Structures are given as structure tokens and as C-alpha cells.
Amino acid sequence: MRLSRRMANVHRSYIREILKVTQRPEVISFAGGLPSPDHFPVRAFADAAQAVLAEQGPQALQYSTTEGFPPLREFISRRYREKWGLDIPPEEILITSGSQQGLDLMAKVLLDEGDTVLIERPGYLGAIQCFSFFGVDFATVELTPSGPDLEELAMRLEEGVRLFYGVPTFQNPSGTAWDLTTRQEAARLLAASDAVFLEDNPYGELRFLGQDMPPVRAYLDSEQAVLMGSFSKIVAPGLRVGWVAAKPGIMHHLVTAKQASDLHTSSFTQRVLARYLADNDIDAHIALIRKEYGERREAMVAAIKEHFPPEVRHSEPEGGMFLWCTLPEGVSAVAVFDKVIKKDVAFVPGKPFYVDGTDGSFRLNFSNSTPARIAEGIKRLGKCLREVL
Amino acid sequence: MRLSRRMANVHRSYIREILKVTQRPEVISFAGGLPSPDHFPVRAFADAAQAVLAEQGPQALQYSTTEGFPPLREFISRRYREKWGLDIPPEEILITSGSQQGLDLMAKVLLDEGDTVLIERPGYLGAIQCFSFFGVDFATVELTPSGPDLEELAMRLEEGVRLFYGVPTFQNPSGTAWDLTTRQEAARLLAASDAVFLEDNPYGELRFLGQDMPPVRAYLDSEQAVLMGSFSKIVAPGLRVGWVAAKPGIMHHLVTAKQASDLHTSSFTQRVLARYLADNDIDAHIALIRKEYGERREAMVAAIKEHFPPEVRHSEPEGGMFLWCTLPEGVSAVAVFDKVIKKDVAFVPGKPFYVDGTDGSFRLNFSNSTPARIAEGIKRLGKCLREVL
């Protein structure tokens, strides 16, 4: 079977393959990137589903507009205004089938074969995979603990970038949050370039330490700035509801691309979600998640300090779902993975997050394990690491 | 804002624009392509949603596999076997976000810029729009009342076709169903070519006259045959759940493309749908839809015979949701639309269903209006047509 040329650029997700190995029940896995199901609002969501079907009936199951359910777009618009003073009207918000779809739509509308896409180093694997379908060339900018290296960013933008994709708050995989100065300075550099900045913010609400940080979009209010968001981490990921906020010049084309891609996102899930948000205190729910995730992150950092050999460096993120570890120079995390999985504990090697295949780091997820399981798993992992190093 | 080159090939749906005009409440519109909401199983669906959340809890809201919810894939596989004796194992079925997404995934996996895509003439607008994003060249084969013109099909395949997209049963827009001989002969021609046949079958279950017809796939059991289906017309379209059935050689890549496009289709809607299908008699439900749609189609044909000028030719479909009318030589359906909409009645001009912009035909939807409203609307439309012609 002859495939399209673009398929030569894309690879089945390495993480997918890893997750198969880690699904044995005896494995304590920090490999997945799952939010904690213990905090999904199952009961309130069931009530919302009943109310929607009882009150809105067949309309909740009929075809609907490509742009999305108006009350949901209004909710998102209102939240940007109340939280950050951002003026993003509902008309500039497109509901997507998860924010992963936002990547695909942006690529369709903006990217030609051979265009340069700039990503953070390390960068989000799902974006690398999505953009690979469009035959682009990747450039990278080093992610320091305060955000992208600004000198390198200036240089890359100078060289010519069509799209800069970044996750400024609690990035996957590194957990890094850009600091305020970096946000402002990056916005200034972007404004002076003709690159589009695609800002992905699925984890921004999950802060358990320090101050909430405005999106870069707050400092770059132009057609260049496209902001994505998601209900996956604050309500539930199985709904597949996210959004793209873009100015009308891009929005018009995103809607056309969305129509050709899946007509619209499920009317049913959109309406149930909108009803859930109307009937419940989402801030109280987010506060609960923040508290629980904070405890899990605490448990992981404490266990690492106790059990890991000191030559393994680790991040101490202020939010999100991930902690990032770096092995001593020359040690392969892929090779270490093959050893630790035999001891029934798992992480994701950092390699697939680097377009140049850099090995030597790994990602730990803390949101999806209880503190007790984290303590036991990190102890096991620490023992392996001591043996290997 | 510089867009990707592919955006020069695609246009916002003309029907979308038309639907805006036809939404005034006083308009009797046969323009939309909506199934009847009167027959959505709202109550049973609400019960299924409750059962899923009560019994499966957070798992119904968590990330899930790209391929789809296993019981749903098993249902589809079983139905193919029971209905047509087709052996399509669950592993060869990928759940998609509506069958529109199946088009996008197939295009990603198979189509390069400049490839030739063959479609029926007229052809499904959503497919034309989707494939336009991939910079393909369109070729067409005339759709006769018994299916594609076989001599022309042979010629086109001879000329070299990468993908042949067809809707063999109650096509949108024409309502045409290929007869059995045409299915078998088309399969033979396809087997002798190296084209992939993408068979879209959203309307196949909606037959109210004559005998159910097996998919072309029944006569072309090779990697070349890819079959799509949808729950939109037999359960409800707002769920956005469809599927692609393909052999492993293509399936593997479709899964990779799906992962990059939206990770997976909503776990929640998939589980609720699977539960609805397990707890209810879907054949009894389909029988009800067939009966109701049959009555609506009867009402429309009868009213057309009474009110339309005889020089307007019309189809008499045995199933589906659409009836196709052809104006006398030289009369523009677009121009007629502009007149009839002023009399508060609407259809969709046929022009956007032709890649060469052929004008002179129009599509009438009968599934979404009661027989009484159909009688009144067709009377109104007949009066306009008599005045115009």
C-alpha cells in the first residue's frame, strides 16, 4: 500500500508503546500523563447530563454549529476577563475536540511543507507529532528554569520562524513555568517578528505554589497571538473539549478547517459541560485539585530527596502534573528504563521530547498516584538508580 | 496574516451561508441535511448516561485509547457479520469523531498534493471540502440512477486514481443507490486498478422501499477497500461518533493520524452510546425511523407530483434523507433559490456538489419536516417554480 509522503515524517508515539509495558497491575507507573480520576466530578456531571437531556431534549443530540455551543464560549470569554482582564469575545473562541485538535487546525491553516516551527527544548511530544504531519522543519530554543533562553529565542526568530509553539505554564514534559520577565520579553521579541505564537495552556490552573501567571497573550494582543485551552485538566479529559482563541483573521479559517475535520465537537458533551460549569463552583473544584496535586508533588519531591542518588538532578515544579529528572552526563534514560521496568516501576524517557533525540532525562507524573504509592514507587526507582549509576 | 498555500484551495461551505438565510422561523426549509430530532432516543440515552456514570464512574471521563472503546468496536464488527456476513474484526475498526473525521484521516494517510481523487458527479460536499485541504486534483464519474457510469469509471481508473470516494447507498446529495450489478462491476474494476476505494455509508440503514444492499466492500475484500460508517443517522449526529473499517496495513497509520488529530474520540460519548446499544433494540429503533422517513418521502413525492411544473424532474429515492430535482436546461438553481427564499421556502442549489460548478439542480431534504409541513412547503415551492419557469 503506497502511503502519502508525509507518513515518512511521522512515527507512532513512543510513549504509547511504553504505556503498554507499564500497564501490568504490579507496576507503579509514573509514565502516563493522566490527571487524577479520583477528582473527576462524576456525580455533578451525571446531574448535568440528566438536566441537559430533560430540559434541552433532542437539541442536545442534533448537529450544531462548527464554532461551538455559545454558553460554553461565553464561559471561557468571561473567565479570561475576570481572571486576567483579557478581552477575548466569544466570537474569537472556537471549541475544539481537545486542544490536540487546535494544533491540527492551526497547522492546516498556517503551515506549508518546509516551514520552520520553533518549539521548546524539550518540547511537547503531541505537538511534534502533529506538526510532523505537515512536513515542517523544527527549530528549538533551550528551555531554562525561567523559560526559553531569550538570546537564543531572538536568534531563532531572526532566522525566520513561521510558528512558535510553547507551553509557558507547567510545560509537558519539564514542568517549567516561564517567569514574568521572560513572558514580557518573549512577547516583545515576537511582536518584532512575523512569527505566530501558539500558546498552549492546559496546566495553567494547576498551580499549588507561588502566584498565578498571566498568559503571554496578555502582553501580545495581536493577530500573532493564538491561545489554546482545555477542560481536560480542570474537569475531565475524556470529554475531549478544548478551545482555540484567535483574532477574526485567523478564526475565520480555523472554522473552515474545523468544519472539514469533524464538522463540530459533540453537542452533547459541550452542553453537559456548560451545564456542569453553570451549576457548580469550578473555582472550588480547581482549589481541591490544586491541594491534592500539591500533596502528591510534595510526596514525590520528599521521596526523591530521600531515595535518589544525588547525581540525579530533579525539578521542583510549582504546579502542573510533571517532575523532570536529569541523569549524569552520558547515562541513557532509555537504557535505565529497560532496567527499572523489570523492577515494576516506570517513567517516560525524555528522548521523544527532543527532535534531535537527546537522551539522558526522564519525566515523572505525580498527579495520577496517591502519596503512599508515590513513596513506594520512588523508593523502588531510587534503588534501581543507585544500582545502575 | 500569511496563510498556508492549501487555504487557497478551500472555501467556506456555501451551504453554511445558505443555512443562515434559511433560519428565519417563517421559512419552510428543505435545505439542511438534518435527521429528524423527533426520533432521537433522548430518554433511553439519558438512562444510558446515568448507568455509565454510576457503574463505570471516573473511567468514563478519563483519557482512553486512540482506537476506540472496545465494546463499541465489537458491536460494529458483530453487526457487519450478522447483517452481511462480512468478517471485519474489531481490531480493523477505528472509532472516529463523526465519519467526517474518517475523510480527514484517510487524506492524511494516503493523499499527496497533486494526487487524483475521483468522486461521483454530483458528489458529497463535505468530502470535496475535506480533500481540498490536501491540494488534490478532482476527477469525476457521472452518477446515473443505477450508480456511477461504469464505462467512465473504467476510463478514469485507467487514467490513474489515488482514491475513489463514493457513497453507494442513498448518496448525499442525489439520494442515488448503486444497484447490485453496479456494485459488483465497480468492485471488479477497482480490484484491477491500484486505487483505494473509500466507501462512505451513513445512510445505508435508512431504506424504506426495496431490498437492503450490501456494501461494495462485500465484493472487494482487500486492503484497497476502506469502509466508513456513522451513528449520526441511526442514533444521533450530535454525538459525533463514526468509524473507519480498514485492513491492518492502513489501520496502523490511521491510528497514528488520529492520535495526532485529537488523541481519541470522547470516552464519555462512546461509552454512553455503547451502553445505549446494549440496552436497547437498535433494529426496532431503525425500523421506526425507516417508517417515519418513508412517510415523509411519500408526502414529498406526492406534493411534487401535484405542485411542481412537469419540466422539473425529480428522483424517487428508496431511502436516505434527500430527493434530487433537475431544472430545465439553462435554468440556474442558484438564481431560483434567490427567488424562492423570498417566499419563505428553501432548498440547497446543486452547484456546490459539482467540482466544475454545474448549476441547474437542487437538493430537498425530507427527513427533518413533518408530512404536513412538507405538503405546505412543496406547494409554496411549486408556485414559485411555476412563476420562474
Interface residues (C-beta under 8 A of the other chain):
Chain A: M1 R2 L3 S4 R5 R6 M7 V10 H11 R12 S13 R16 L34 P35 P37 D38 F40 V42 R43 F45 A46 A49 Q50 L53 A54 G57 P58 Q59 A60 L61 Q62 Y63 S64 T66 T96 S97 G98 Q100 Q101 L103 D104 K108 V109 L110 L111 D112 G126 Q129 C130 S132 F133 D194 V196 E223 S232 A236 P237 G238 L239 R240 G249 I250 H252 H253 V255 T256 A257 Q259 A260 S261 D262 L263 H264 T265 S266 S267 F268 T269
Chain B: M1 R2 L3 S4 R5 R6 M7 V10 H11 R12 S13 R16 L34 P35 P37 D38 F40 V42 R43 F45 A46 A49 Q50 L53 A54 G57 P58 Q59 A60 L61 Q62 Y63 S64 T66 T96 S97 G98 Q100 Q101 L103 D104 K108 V109 L110 L111 D112 G126 Q129 C130 S132 F133 D194 V196 E223 S232 A236 P237 G238 L239 R240 G249 I250 H252 H253 V255 T256 A257 Q259 A260 S261 D262 L263 H264 T265 S266 S267 F268 T269
